[in-house]
Amino acid sequence: MDSRVAILGDSESIKGFAAVGVDVFPCESGEAGAATFRRVAEGGEYAVVLMTEDLFVALEKERSRLSDGLLPAVLPLPGVAADTGVGVARLRSFVEKAVGSDIIFND
């Protein structure tokens, strides 16, 4: 597997990533996103797959099928429409699992 990075999401949110070498895959709907995600994640070319938070949530079933493997790492990013907090909640969950308490966000 190469160390390539892909991003999936609405075209407005992801278009700037192409300038820094990330492979961009515009997906305007959940159905198109599911097919694209399967192709990108199961193809063996990418170590990291970034997704806008709305697509990340919409493709939960697809993501759960890949959760047993180490690669690719699938990470949510806020889109231009809104920050839903999915990324922060996921990071909080990882920190709590690793150290036993919320040491970063400590609300």
N, C-alpha and C positions, 0 to 999 in steps of 0.2 A: 504494500500500500504506500502510495506517495504521501507526502506531507502537505497535500493540497487542502485548501479551504473553500467551501461552497456556502452561499447564502441563498435562502428562499424567502420570498415574501412579495408584497405588492411592489410594483416597479418604482414607485416614488420613494419608498423607504430604502430600497437596496441599490439603486443605480450608482451611487457614489463609491460603492465598494469595489467596483471593477477597476477603478483608478489605482488601487493598492494591491492588485493582483488576485483578488478573490473572484472565483467563478460565480457569476450571477445567474440565478434561475427565477425569473418573474413568475409568480403564481397569484392570480387575482381571486381564485376561489378554492375552497377546501377540496373539491373533487380533483381539480387540476393539480393542486398542491400534493395530494396523496400519491398520485401517479409519479410526479416529479420526485418527491421525497423517496419513494421506493427505488427509483432508478438511481438516484444520487447516493443514497445510503447503502444500498446493497451492491453497488458496482465495484467497490473495493478501491476506488480512486481517491477518496477523501478521508482525511483524519479528523476533520472538524466540519460539522454542518451547522451553520447559524440559521436561525429562523426568526421572523418577526413574531412577537408574542401572540398575536391573534391567530396566526397559522400554527404556531406551537400548540396552542390550546385545541384548535380544530383537528389536529392530527395526533391526538393523544393515543388513539388506538394503534395507529401506524408506529408511533414511537415506542410503545410498550412492547411491540414485537421485537425490537432491536435492543431492548434494555439489558439483555443478558451479556452482550458482547462489550468489549472495552472500546472498540472503535467502530464507527466514528462517534466522537463526542458530539452530542446534539445540544445546542445551547440557544436559549431565547434571547432576543434583543428587542427593545422597544421600537415600534414603528413610528411613522410620522403622525399618524392619526391620534394615538394616545398611548400612554404608558399604563398598562394594566396591572403592573406589579408582579407579574408571573416570574420574571427573572429574579427579582429580589427575594421573593418567597422561596424559590428553588435554591438560591444561594444560602439563605437562612437555614433551610432544611439540611443542606450539606454540612454547614458549620456545626449545627446541633448534633448531627450524627458523628462527626469527627471528634468533637471535644466535649460533648455532653451538655452544652448550654449555648445560648445565643450571646457570644462574646463580641460580635461585630455590631449588630443593630440594637441590642440591649434596650428595648423600648420600655 
